[in-house]
Amino acid sequence: MKRFFRSKRWQAAAAALLAAMLVSCAKPPSKQYYVLNYVPQPMAQRTMPNPYACVVRLKDFSIEDAYNRTQIVYRLSPYELRYYNYRLWAVKPTRMVTDLVFKHLTTVELVSGIVRRFDEGRKPDYEISGSIEALEEYDSEDLLFAHIALRINLTRLSDGANLYSRHFDVRKKVFRREADFVIREMSQIMEYILTQATADIDSKLSVEFGGTELGAPRFIPHEQPEFITDTVLPEAAPEEESKIEVLEAEE
């Protein structure tokens, strides 16, 4: 009988040891790295056929502390933010967004020169700056959105005059609960915002160079909606094209 109980205890100890070994050998999920990206398109309409004869300095964007990390943020409610452990930005969000703005401005050739530093060559005439207020996935159980909020400013450096300041708060529905699709929709939001901001800045620079300020496309004001927590909508087909919804945009 004693041998029987010893045998049982030995088997239990061996099973526990084996389970511990299996747990220690299990590999954690591999980290996935993402970056916002799109191919900027030439301006469909512009006030001047040629670039404005000026140099613009692009200042690195600032960011709210809650988003100033490489972990991708997802929101469950207006009051709760969480961070993915294995879904990360490939570069810091401030650098990633600023690089994307630089790429867009360089491609559309709105001005004769874009610099990142004051010592890169000719002294800049204007400065574009901005602040990132939200860069996140919003998960309301039934609905999934990509959400970006930021402000873009244009300053005349000769006297420090603020020529342009606009706040964008845009969300876009995501039809597949996969990280790739969330990042793709965020990228489309950035393209949408920067296309609008470029048209606005074109209008402001036209006045600076003796032209007339044309009516750049403006958003129709929308009431700020509540975060959706209990509304059930019909599930859309994965291939359905999602629409950009402007939550708020103001001068």
Sequence and secondary structure as in RCSB ss.txt:
>XXXX:A:sequence
MKRFFRSKRWQAAAAALLAAMLVSCAKPPSKQYYVLNYVPQPMAQRTMPNPYACVVRLKDFSIEDAYNRTQIVYR
LSPYELRYYNYRLWAVKPTRMVTDLVFKHLTTVELVSGIVRRFDEGRKPDYEISGSIEALEEYDSEDLLFAHIAL
RINLTRLSDGANLYSRHFDVRKKVFRREADFVIREMSQIMEYILTQATADIDSKLSVEFGGTELGAPRFIPHEQP
EFITDTVLPEAAPEEESKIEVLEAEE
>XXXX:A:secstr
 HHHHHHHHHHHHHHHHHHHHHHHH      EEE         SS SSSS EEEEEEE   EE GGG SSEEEEE
EETTEEEEEEEEEESS HHHHHHHHHHHHHHHHT EEEEESSTTSSS  SEEEEEEEEEEEEEE SS EEEEEEE
EEEEEETTTTEEEEEEEEEEEEE SS SHHHHHHHHHHHHHHHHHHHHHHHHHHHHHHTT               
   SS       TTS   EEEEEEE 
